[in-house]
Amino acid sequence: MKTICWVISFHFIFSVCAFAQADTSSSHGKKKIVVANSDDNLLEVAPEKYVASANDALNDKHLEEAKQDIDRAMVRPEVNEKPKTLYVKAQIYLSLQTLDKYKPVNPYREAAQTLLKLVQVKPRYEKETVDISLLNCAFFYFNDGVRAFNNKQYTDAIDYLDNVLKICGLDDGKRFRESPSARQLDTVTANAVLTIANSYYLTGKYLDAIPMLVKSKDNLITKNAIVYQFLSDAYRRRNDSKNEFSVLQEGVAAYPRDVALRNDELNYYIKSGRQDEILKKLEETAALDSNDADIQFNLATAYLSIARPKTGERPANEAEFVTKSENAFLHALRRSPDNAGYNYNLAALYFNLGFDVNDQMNAIGTSKEEQKKYDALKIKRDELLFKSMPYFEKACSIFSANEKGLKGEDMTSYKDALTALNKIYSIQNKMDKAQEMKTRLDHLQ
């Protein structure tokens, strides 16, 4: 499966606002409210004073002091859910994000959750500044989500990007519609949905991935062929063949030249055994991209399966389909001459045609007239067998280079190729080469 990696970065200027305090005389033009230090009894100080002191410290850019005082205020239930307290805390924690000391612990996340709480408590409170702060948090979350996804930390990516959607979705997505960043938010939201979808898909959570992939498919910002591939595969893994097929049809119609989608559709037809549709789709696909070796190979095997079905009678136009199969095999080999499977299958086509002729030879009698037929058939048989030889030799050469690693169908094809060459060399009276093939075959047993 292909993954989609987003590397979008957004840079925003913080607009951190605080409450202005009354201007009283001091060396700096302000008089700081004095509160207890960390060793004092918190009950001796009014919690509102901690909020005011934190705000003063923020104004003076004394962020460490501001953090200490707002943290003291937040432990007091009398004020920790009041709009002013939440607002000041969010501004302080967003400001901390600018300090190298605090960047590794991402204080913007605490600011974001505080702001989300604030808009629940009082939605319109200092709205302009709160909106700017929320958007800053959303873009921080987005970049962290993309970074986590690219590092294959999919659970973290989902968590961060869920917060992007939570922020952008405030007031049913209408909170920021007047913002200069509104259009950009559409792109951020769409890509957040897609990256979450991919994260679910790549961790095998297909039930969670499907609705997010559907959203991505239906959004012009994120709609692409890979979304259709992932979505159809997710349906397949959920054994939902109806939706799998529907998505494949829609995807191929939207992206007719996408090889992966076309192959997925063909595999669906093959799995369902709908041979007429398979051949039609293969021919359509080959017409769109005649240079794709895999498509030509698939078309060749489809023609051959029609010409020589495993069960039932062969069609009256068998020879026509055999010729089409041969041409498609040759086309595939012109595009990929070092493919062992392509070489083997074309060789097998010629070889099996040759032994069909051999069966006809065995059915002929001993009369002089029949002997002439026998001799003519022998020439035809040998011509077909010898025609297969260079392709079997090429397949064996490729297979033998990785002989120890061969297994399954490749090992079976390798053994069959050696057996066929043993017979061909024997017919040619090349007994040394025939013996070599037998020795190699015996070694594999």
KETOR-233873 format. One line per 4 residues: number of its first residue (from 1); their letters; for each residue x, y, z of C-alpha. Coordinates in nm, 4 decimals, decimal comma, always signed. Layout:
<nodes>
NUM> A> X/Y/Z | ...
</nodes>
This chain:
<nodes>
1> MKTI> +0,0000/+0,0000/+0,0000 | +0,0959/+0,3659/-0,0758 | +0,1128/+0,6162/+0,1756 | +0,0398/+0,9865/+0,1427
5> CWVI> +0,2761/+1,2178/+0,3211 | +0,1909/+1,5806/+0,3813 | +0,4682/+1,8238/+0,4470 | +0,2719/+2,1463/+0,4660
9> SFHF> +0,4068/+2,4034/+0,7093 | +0,2237/+2,7118/+0,8271 | +0,3828/+3,0102/+0,9929 | +0,1727/+3,2601/+1,1857
13> IFSV> +0,2548/+3,5632/+1,3919 | +0,1341/+3,5316/+1,7462 | -0,1022/+3,7942/+1,8714 | -0,0876/+3,7453/+2,2459
17> CAFA> -0,2964/+3,9924/+2,4361 | -0,3289/+4,0529/+2,8061 | -0,5416/+4,2704/+3,0296 | -0,4026/+4,6194/+3,0798
21> QADT> -0,3611/+4,7231/+3,4411 | -0,4265/+5,0642/+3,5905 | -0,1301/+5,2930/+3,5288 | +0,0120/+5,3867/+3,8687
25> SSSH> +0,3501/+5,5326/+3,9420 | +0,6561/+5,3096/+3,9429 | +0,9949/+5,3175/+3,7827 | +0,8451/+5,1439/+3,4795
29> GKKK> +0,5150/+5,3263/+3,4795 | +0,3264/+5,0353/+3,6417 | +0,2729/+4,9162/+3,9899 | +0,2859/+4,5400/+4,0221
33> IVVA> +0,0349/+4,3701/+4,2463 | +0,2274/+4,1880/+4,5171 | +0,1228/+3,8311/+4,5908 | +0,2554/+3,5562/+4,8086
37> NSDD> +0,5616/+3,3650/+4,7005 | +0,5673/+2,9880/+4,6558 | +0,6171/+2,9338/+5,0296 | +0,3109/+3,1326/+5,1358
41> NLLE> -0,0236/+2,9820/+5,2255 | -0,2426/+3,0097/+4,9156 | -0,5524/+3,0620/+5,1268 | -0,4105/+3,3926/+5,2461
45> VAPE> -0,4168/+3,5453/+4,8998 | -0,7274/+3,6172/+4,6957 | -0,7090/+3,3970/+4,3817 | -0,8104/+3,6881/+4,1592
49> KYVA> -0,4841/+3,8547/+4,2556 | -0,2900/+3,5647/+4,1075 | -0,4741/+3,6141/+3,7795 | -0,4034/+3,9882/+3,7851
53> SAND> -0,0391/+3,9322/+3,8799 | +0,0015/+3,6733/+3,6041 | -0,1447/+3,9150/+3,3544 | +0,0927/+4,1905/+3,4690
57> ALND> +0,3896/+3,9587/+3,4352 | +0,2734/+3,8635/+3,0853 | +0,2521/+4,2296/+2,9884 | +0,6058/+4,2783/+3,1172
61> KHLE> +0,7183/+3,9642/+2,9308 | +0,8178/+3,7961/+3,2586 | +0,6826/+3,4639/+3,1359 | +0,8266/+3,2390/+3,4077
65> EAKQ> +0,6650/+3,4552/+3,6736 | +0,3420/+3,4701/+3,4756 | +0,3313/+3,0929/+3,4516 | +0,3847/+3,0474/+3,8253
69> DIDR> +0,1051/+3,2860/+3,9177 | -0,1506/+3,1537/+3,6681 | -0,0741/+2,7958/+3,7734 | -0,1441/+2,9017/+4,1346
73> AMVR> -0,4745/+3,0528/+4,0257 | -0,5774/+2,7412/+3,8372 | -0,5754/+2,5286/+4,1516 | -0,8448/+2,7508/+4,3010
77> PEVN> -1,1966/+2,6397/+4,2058 | -1,3302/+2,9900/+4,2687 | -1,1552/+3,1223/+3,9574 | -1,0183/+2,8363/+3,7471
81> EKPK> -1,3205/+2,8281/+3,5158 | -1,3773/+3,1992/+3,4930 | -1,3299/+3,3498/+3,1432 | -1,0607/+3,5928/+3,2556
85> TLYV> -0,8537/+3,3179/+3,4203 | -0,8802/+3,0887/+3,1199 | -0,7987/+3,3712/+2,8817 | -0,4867/+3,4824/+3,0691
89> KAQI> -0,3646/+3,1244/+3,1050 | -0,4031/+3,0587/+2,7321 | -0,2090/+3,3725/+2,6396 | +0,0707/+3,2849/+2,8810
93> YLSL> +0,1058/+2,9286/+2,7582 | +0,1022/+3,0374/+2,3957 | +0,3783/+3,2864/+2,4754 | +0,5791/+3,0091/+2,6425
97> QTLD> +0,5753/+2,8267/+2,3076 | +0,8150/+3,0949/+2,1785 | +1,0815/+3,0070/+2,4364 | +1,3378/+2,7401/+2,3527
101> KYKP> +1,3152/+2,6110/+2,7092 | +0,9472/+2,5258/+2,6704 | +0,9204/+2,4265/+2,3043 | +1,0004/+2,0583/+2,3721
105> VNPY> +0,6967/+2,0274/+2,6034 | +0,4630/+2,2063/+2,3594 | +0,2815/+2,4471/+2,5940 | +0,0575/+2,5457/+2,3019
109> REAA> -0,1378/+2,2250/+2,3654 | -0,2287/+2,3361/+2,7176 | -0,3203/+2,6744/+2,5703 | -0,5424/+2,5080/+2,3099
113> QTLL> -0,7347/+2,3003/+2,5625 | -0,7759/+2,6072/+2,7822 | -0,9131/+2,8076/+2,4895 | -1,1552/+2,5282/+2,4013
117> KLVQ> -1,2764/+2,5397/+2,7607 | -1,3090/+2,9199/+2,7381 | -1,5321/+2,9094/+2,4302 | -1,7545/+2,6642/+2,6135
121> VKPR> -1,7789/+2,8901/+2,9184 | -1,8221/+3,2169/+2,7264 | -1,8114/+3,1811/+2,3451 | -1,7758/+3,5525/+2,2598
125> YEKE> -1,5213/+3,6430/+2,5255 | -1,2392/+3,8527/+2,3694 | -1,3346/+3,6767/+2,0461 | -1,0906/+3,8436/+1,8093
129> TVDI> -0,7850/+3,7593/+2,0180 | -0,9178/+3,4167/+2,1142 | -0,9764/+3,3311/+1,7479 | -0,6207/+3,4278/+1,6541
133> SLLN> -0,4900/+3,2149/+1,9417 | -0,7088/+2,9177/+1,8454 | -0,5871/+2,9329/+1,4863 | -0,2250/+2,9433/+1,6001
137> CAFF> -0,2912/+2,6320/+1,8073 | -0,4630/+2,4596/+1,5145 | -0,1637/+2,5155/+1,2878 | +0,0762/+2,3963/+1,5574
141> YFND> -0,1320/+2,0812/+1,5970 | -0,1463/+2,0343/+1,2204 | +0,2293/+2,0534/+1,1731 | +0,2872/+1,8168/+1,4649
145> GVRA> +0,0301/+1,5768/+1,3193 | +0,1963/+1,5754/+0,9785 | +0,5368/+1,5280/+1,1396 | +0,4081/+1,2350/+1,3452
149> FNNK> +0,2499/+1,0775/+1,0365 | +0,5708/+1,1066/+0,8370 | +0,7525/+0,9414/+1,1286 | +0,4933/+0,6599/+1,1250
153> QYTD> +0,3664/+0,7599/+1,4698 | +0,0101/+0,7134/+1,3570 | -0,1632/+0,7188/+1,6961 | -0,0028/+1,0543/+1,7798
157> AIDY> -0,0901/+1,1862/+1,4336 | -0,4560/+1,1019/+1,4875 | -0,4574/+1,2701/+1,8295 | -0,2968/+1,5936/+1,7078
161> LDNV> -0,5075/+1,6193/+1,3944 | -0,8289/+1,5449/+1,5837 | -0,7559/+1,8672/+1,7740 | -0,7226/+2,0509/+1,4421
165> LKIC> -1,0703/+1,9327/+1,3469 | -1,2045/+2,0182/+1,6903 | -1,0800/+2,3765/+1,6646 | -1,1746/+2,4313/+1,3011
169> GLDD> -1,5155/+2,2757/+1,3626 | -1,6199/+2,5197/+1,6366 | -1,9718/+2,6565/+1,5854 | -2,0282/+2,3928/+1,3164
173> GKRF> -1,7283/+2,5273/+1,1280 | -1,8602/+2,8841/+1,1196 | -1,6568/+3,0455/+1,3947 | -1,3712/+3,1527/+1,1664
177> RESP> -1,5662/+3,2256/+0,8495 | -1,4827/+3,5957/+0,8721 | -1,1159/+3,5254/+0,9365 | -0,8568/+3,6098/+0,6656
181> SARQ> -0,7367/+3,2508/+0,7102 | -1,0780/+3,0980/+0,6326 | -0,9812/+2,9682/+0,2884 | -0,6564/+2,8278/+0,4205
185> LDTV> -0,8515/+2,6539/+0,6958 | -1,0464/+2,4599/+0,4338 | -0,7193/+2,3156/+0,3034 | -0,5849/+2,2443/+0,6514
189> TANA> -0,9076/+2,0722/+0,7579 | -0,9258/+1,8624/+0,4417 | -0,5662/+1,7469/+0,4751 | -0,6138/+1,6752/+0,8451
193> VLTI> -0,9083/+1,4482/+0,7599 | -0,7063/+1,2703/+0,4914 | -0,4039/+1,2183/+0,7141 | -0,6229/+1,0799/+0,9925
197> ANSY> -0,7850/+0,8485/+0,7370 | -0,4461/+0,7256/+0,6196 | -0,3308/+0,6769/+0,9787 | -0,6311/+0,4586/+1,0563
201> YLTG> -0,5850/+0,2663/+0,7309 | -0,2143/+0,2024/+0,7850 | -0,2794/+0,0716/+1,1363 | -0,5473/-0,1679/+1,0130
205> KYLD> -0,8399/+0,0230/+1,1674 | -1,0465/+0,0013/+0,8516 | -1,3825/+0,0666/+1,0151 | -1,2501/+0,4009/+1,1423
209> AIPM> -1,0691/+0,4750/+0,8166 | -1,3678/+0,4281/+0,5859 | -1,5801/+0,7343/+0,6818 | -1,2715/+0,9581/+0,6782
213> LVKS> -1,1649/+0,8240/+0,3377 | -1,5157/+0,8839/+0,2056 | -1,4897/+1,2475/+0,3193 | -1,1505/+1,2789/+0,1513
217> KDNL> -1,2824/+1,1228/-0,1699 | -1,5731/+1,3667/-0,1795 | -1,3579/+1,6738/-0,1111 | -1,2035/+1,8318/-0,4216
221> ITKN> -0,9036/+1,9411/-0,2142 | -0,8001/+1,5859/-0,1266 | -0,9688/+1,3739/-0,3922 | -0,7092/+1,1578/-0,5722
225> AIVY> -0,6555/+0,8065/-0,7038 | -0,4782/+0,6826/-0,3897 | -0,7801/+0,7728/-0,1764 | -0,9920/+0,5480/-0,3985
229> QFLS> -0,7325/+0,2694/-0,3719 | -0,7253/+0,2846/+0,0080 | -1,1036/+0,3102/+0,0353 | -1,1768/+0,0166/-0,1962
233> DAYR> -0,9162/-0,1936/-0,0153 | -1,0643/-0,1007/+0,3227 | -1,4055/-0,2176/+0,2002 | -1,2454/-0,5384/+0,0664
237> RRND> -1,0864/-0,6099/+0,4027 | -1,4263/-0,5566/+0,5645 | -1,5761/-0,8072/+0,3154 | -1,8020/-0,5346/+0,1762
241> SKNE> -1,7809/-0,6312/-0,1919 | -2,0716/-0,4091/-0,2949 | -1,9042/-0,0882/-0,1772 | -1,5625/-0,2120/-0,2889
245> FSVL> -1,6867/-0,2514/-0,6462 | -1,8781/+0,0778/-0,6400 | -1,5680/+0,2707/-0,5266 | -1,3493/+0,0979/-0,7862
249> QEGV> -1,5906/+0,1883/-1,0653 | -1,6070/+0,5490/-0,9467 | -1,2290/+0,5665/-0,9101 | -1,1531/+0,4221/-1,2538
253> AAYP> -1,4044/+0,6599/-1,4108 | -1,2356/+0,9554/-1,2386 | -0,8777/+0,8359/-1,3012 | -0,8891/+0,6026/-1,6055
257> RDVA> -0,5104/+0,6030/-1,6509 | -0,4212/+0,5108/-1,2940 | -0,2548/+0,1690/-1,3159 | -0,3111/+0,0665/-0,9549
261> LRND> -0,6843/+0,1402/-0,9704 | -0,7206/-0,0458/-1,2988 | -0,5387/-0,3458/-1,1564 | -0,7573/-0,3394/-0,8448
265> ELNY> -1,0659/-0,3397/-1,0634 | -0,9316/-0,6282/-1,2703 | -0,8507/-0,8243/-0,9564 | -1,2076/-0,7699/-0,8413
269> YIKS> -1,3397/-0,9151/-1,1675 | -1,0968/-1,2056/-1,1468 | -1,1979/-1,2774/-0,7879 | -1,5650/-1,2710/-0,8851
273> GRQD> -1,5051/-1,4995/-1,1854 | -1,6760/-1,2666/-1,4322 | -1,4662/-1,3620/-1,7338 | -1,6478/-1,1570/-1,9959
277> EILK> -1,6017/-0,8429/-1,7881 | -1,2377/-0,9352/-1,7213 | -1,1536/-0,9563/-2,0902 | -1,3428/-0,6373/-2,1724
281> KLEE> -1,1692/-0,4432/-1,8946 | -0,8301/-0,5829/-1,9902 | -0,8729/-0,4758/-2,3504 | -0,9903/-0,1298/-2,2422
285> TAAL> -0,6952/-0,0981/-2,0081 | -0,4449/-0,2175/-2,2680 | -0,5826/+0,0356/-2,5159 | -0,5252/+0,3156/-2,2639
289> DSND> -0,1685/+0,2099/-2,1862 | -0,0145/-0,0269/-2,4390 | +0,3290/+0,0124/-2,2800 | +0,2348/-0,1463/-1,9472
293> ADIQ> +0,3942/-0,4921/-1,9456 | +0,1774/-0,6235/-1,6619 | -0,1417/-0,5304/-1,8458 | -0,0203/-0,7041/-2,1605
297> FNLA> +0,0721/-1,0128/-1,9600 | -0,2693/-1,0187/-1,7901 | -0,4361/-0,9806/-2,1286 | -0,2263/-1,2675/-2,2680
301> TAYL> -0,3257/-1,5028/-1,9860 | -0,6917/-1,3999/-2,0216 | -0,6901/-1,4825/-2,3940 | -0,5196/-1,8127/-2,3203
305> SIAR> -0,7703/-1,9073/-2,0509 | -1,0503/-1,8519/-2,3035 | -0,8715/-2,0480/-2,5753 | -0,7829/-2,3347/-2,3421
309> PKTG> -1,0192/-2,3459/-2,0442 | -0,9296/-2,5802/-1,7601 | -1,2725/-2,7403/-1,7832 | -1,5188/-2,7701/-2,0695
313> ERPA> -1,4704/-2,7597/-2,4426 | -1,2383/-2,5288/-2,6256 | -1,4088/-2,2569/-2,8350 | -1,4370/-2,2842/-3,2116
317> NEAE> -1,2141/-1,9783/-3,2504 | -0,9419/-2,1203/-3,0238 | -0,6670/-2,0413/-3,2748 | -0,7705/-1,6746/-3,2838
321> FVTK> -0,7395/-1,6402/-2,9049 | -0,4095/-1,8316/-2,9030 | -0,2662/-1,5860/-3,1549 | -0,3918/-1,2911/-2,9481
325> SENA> -0,2333/-1,4467/-2,6411 | +0,1003/-1,4952/-2,8183 | +0,1043/-1,1346/-2,9406 | +0,0259/-1,0004/-2,5950
329> FLHA> +0,3025/-1,2145/-2,4378 | +0,5502/-1,0845/-2,6965 | +0,4356/-0,7273/-2,6292 | +0,4929/-0,7760/-2,2558
333> LRRS> +0,8407/-0,9168/-2,3183 | +0,9364/-0,6244/-2,5392 | +0,8621/-0,3998/-2,2417 | +1,0141/-0,6287/-1,9790
337> PDNA> +1,2503/-0,8824/-2,1415 | +1,4090/-0,9987/-1,8155 | +1,0880/-1,1042/-1,6454 | +1,1145/-1,4766/-1,5702
341> GYNY> +0,7377/-1,5237/-1,5532 | +0,6768/-1,3634/-1,8919 | +0,9463/-1,5783/-2,0561 | +0,8212/-1,8947/-1,8922
345> NLAA> +0,4561/-1,8417/-1,9864 | +0,5282/-1,7670/-2,3529 | +0,7564/-2,0727/-2,3660 | +0,4836/-2,2841/-2,2063
349> LYFN> +0,2347/-2,1628/-2,4697 | +0,4599/-2,2825/-2,7545 | +0,5546/-2,6015/-2,5710 | +0,1938/-2,7040/-2,5012
353> LGFD> +0,0950/-2,6301/-2,8608 | +0,3828/-2,8545/-2,9673 | +0,2681/-3,1406/-2,7504 | -0,0861/-3,1045/-2,8824
357> VNDQ> +0,0669/-3,1822/-3,2210 | +0,2602/-3,4687/-3,0619 | -0,0720/-3,6185/-2,9459 | -0,1937/-3,6044/-3,3055
361> MNAI> +0,1228/-3,7861/-3,4161 | +0,0606/-4,0622/-3,1641 | -0,2899/-4,1146/-3,3031 | -0,1638/-4,1755/-3,6609
365> GTSK> -0,1428/-4,5284/-3,8028 | +0,1396/-4,6952/-3,9906 | +0,0255/-4,6718/-4,3524 | +0,2415/-4,4933/-4,6087
369> EEQK> -0,0142/-4,2143/-4,6447 | -0,0405/-4,1696/-4,2684 | +0,3377/-4,1697/-4,2404 | +0,3449/-3,8612/-4,4603
373> KYDA> +0,1005/-3,6935/-4,2194 | +0,3199/-3,8024/-3,9306 | +0,6315/-3,6494/-4,0855 | +0,4503/-3,3211/-4,1548
377> LKIK> +0,3198/-3,3075/-3,7993 | +0,6662/-3,3859/-3,6621 | +0,8070/-3,0819/-3,8435 | +0,5286/-2,8669/-3,6967
381> RDEL> +0,5793/-3,0117/-3,3481 | +0,9536/-2,9590/-3,3490 | +0,9114/-2,6062/-3,4804 | +0,6866/-2,5187/-3,1844
385> LFKS> +0,9075/-2,6929/-2,9277 | +1,2228/-2,5284/-3,0600 | +1,0398/-2,1963/-3,0620 | +0,9794/-2,2344/-2,6892
389> MPYF> +1,3419/-2,3224/-2,6118 | +1,5036/-1,9738/-2,5909 | +1,2266/-1,8501/-2,3632 | +1,2621/-2,1503/-2,1314
393> EKAC> +1,6395/-2,0962/-2,1300 | +1,5969/-1,7290/-2,0411 | +1,3498/-1,8134/-1,7640 | +1,5858/-2,0754/-1,6181
397> SIFS> +1,8759/-1,8327/-1,6281 | +1,6746/-1,5748/-1,4318 | +1,5343/-1,8287/-1,1857 | +1,8735/-1,9898/-1,1214
401> ANEK> +2,0240/-1,6559/-1,0164 | +1,8010/-1,6759/-0,7076 | +1,7653/-2,0514/-0,6862 | +1,7920/-2,0732/-0,3063
405> GLKG> +1,5254/-1,8090/-0,2605 | +1,2703/-1,9590/-0,4992 | +0,9455/-2,0889/-0,3589 | +0,5850/-2,1443/-0,4525
409> EDMT> +0,4859/-2,0705/-0,8102 | +0,8365/-1,9560/-0,9076 | +0,9922/-2,2839/-0,7958 | +0,7218/-2,4808/-0,9803
413> SYKD> +0,7840/-2,2806/-1,2985 | +1,1598/-2,3334/-1,2663 | +1,1187/-2,7103/-1,2358 | +0,8731/-2,7210/-1,5280
417> ALTA> +1,1136/-2,5203/-1,7441 | +1,4012/-2,7609/-1,6674 | +1,1759/-3,0587/-1,7485 | +1,0675/-2,9028/-2,0782
421> LNKI> +1,4280/-2,8265/-2,1774 | +1,5280/-3,1849/-2,0972 | +1,2654/-3,3089/-2,3458 | +1,3555/-3,0540/-2,6136
425> YSIQ> +1,7299/-3,1239/-2,5916 | +1,6570/-3,4967/-2,6121 | +1,4534/-3,4454/-2,9291 | +1,7458/-3,2475/-3,0691
429> NKMD> +1,9759/-3,5319/-2,9661 | +2,1725/-3,2934/-2,7407 | +2,2079/-3,5552/-2,4727 | +2,4724/-3,3732/-2,2699
433> KAQE> +2,2482/-3,0706/-2,2278 | +1,9475/-3,2954/-2,1628 | +2,1424/-3,4645/-1,8832 | +2,2446/-3,1263/-1,7417
437> MKTR> +1,8786/-3,0284/-1,7126 | +1,7972/-3,3584/-1,5406 | +2,0835/-3,3138/-1,2951 | +1,9717/-2,9633/-1,2074
441> LDHL> +1,6157/-3,0854/-1,1682 | +1,7205/-3,3729/-0,9424 | +1,9134/-3,1278/-0,7287 | +1,5926/-2,9325/-0,6641
445> Q> +1,3858/-3,2350/-0,5588
</nodes>
